[in-house]
Amino acid sequence: MIKFFLVLLLIFTCSSAEITLNDIDSKPASRAKDFMIWQYLKQNINSSEADKAYQQVNNKKNNKLLYAYSKKTKNQEIKKKISCKKKSNLFKIKDSECLELAFSPYKALKYTNYQRNVLTKRLKSKPKVKILNILNEKHLAKNYKSYDADTILTLFNNTGYRYRRKYLNMQLNKEFLDSLTSSWRISQFIKTVIHDDKLDKLQQSLFYIDGQKLNSKSNFFLALNSLRHSEKDYAIKYFKLSRSQAKYKIDVDKNNFWLYKITKHKDYLNKLLLSMDINIYTLFAREKMSVDFKNYFSSLETNGEVSKKSLLDPFEWNKILKEIKSTEKDELFNLAKLYKQKEMLPVQALIIQKANQHNMHGYMMPYDKHLKGLSLDSKALVYALMRQESNMIPSALSRSYALGLMQIMPFVTDDISKRIKEPIKNYDEMFIPKNNIRYSRAHIKWMQKSLYHPLFMAYAYNGGMGFFKKHLLKGNFSKGEYEPFLSMEMMSNSESREYGKRVLANYVMYKKVMGDEISIAHLFDILTQPKMTDRFRKQG
């Protein structure tokens, strides 16, 4: 299998051999092909070659690709677009089209009312002119109702925390708040308000907003806001609204968990027992009620054959994924039988989970040979991360080009390469399980010097150590009535917030299948005890 993959390295490469246009032409449109093109654009190529490659990009919205292309092409339209967006001094821009591209509410903050009036005469976009008019408003607290929802919310979401705190922290009446719900921008507005305690007047205004038109996530944030201000009745109302609008099992479970925390009614725990999802909320309920899960598996039957397909090839994985997606529900179990080869266990597990409508959950451990020497805790953590990152697929490739089993970003790969013996020669070697796990183990070992809790490790692995340290030192995960749960739900980075929850649930389940069970209640309890979790906070 490794020999087969080494052939692919002649196609996929970032250093020792070079990607050619023929290599790119030969591949179907996909994220994997975009990754090839991104690497190709970093090579020593001319503008014509760059143009031919970029024409084949599947996701034209990928800014990483666009910026790489702009450095190589002679396409003046692209160069102008990138150049204009980067300009910060709007008054130095003579071209009107360039001014439209460069403009942002944040850039307009530094100008005087007179200067902003000048800009209104040059800009053709009516929404942008409206933004400038609001910025020039002398009595915004009195006149905010005269502006439409989209304009107000665009201003709020794009002017930075200093401006918001100084000029936009005001009591809004219910009628105007309800009018804001007509705009899709309301979700970002609510999230921003509840995560900034300096916006206290706006936070109090949110108690009265009508949540009927809002999505589950926004109502959940409104519930948290109410709870943090000791308005339990409002919190219950919004949690129930959030639950009724939830599209995913975990979101239904999350709201039932919080309704239990507020009311202490066991009916909500019983609802959690009925859930077929395995997450931190259902784990908590089942532990508290002494009811075990039965809807999971950790091993599958194999047939001893060698697959003709390779999970080390991202293009091959794309074909398999399309096959799974296109297979009818009643044929999925038959499809799973075609993937009984040992190296295809991750695929078989995915198909079986889908065939069971994700009511059965796999906790496979197909890479034990690369985890020798690790404690059960560390092994459970690696698998918990891996399950969330890639579903155990070696050639998994994210939108941001995170690589392989443990989804390691190229810049992190570069950093680790400087610190370990026998570093990889190109990014594509990160699709080999042995390499990817070796790099992730080095990264995890470094993180473990500062963090001792699987949830905190997950946050740092996803969002970066600097991000998580900053979050922690703001006073989060301190003792309180609804801690550590409020701190978990109030993390502003939504990706890291949800990622941490899923990894923690995976960790508990992997400890279980390894025969070394751990209490999730205990893991929750120690989150507010610094000496048990991290070295950043004062110990005690």
Helices and strands as residue ranges (DSSP letters): H 2-8, H 21-25, H 31-41, H 47-54, H 63-70, H 76-86, G 90-92, H 96-102, H 105-108, H 113-122, H 126-135, H 140-143, G 144-146, H 149-157, H 161-163, I 164-168, H 174-180, H 186-194, H 200-205, G 206-208, G 211-213, H 216-228, H 232-245, H 249-263, H 266-274, H 280-289, E 296-297, H 314-326, G 329-331, H 332-337, G 342-344, H 345-355, E 361-362, G 368-370, H 376-390, H 410-417, G 427-431, H 433-447, H 454-463, H 465-472, H 485-489, H 494-513, H 520-525, G 526-528, H 530-533
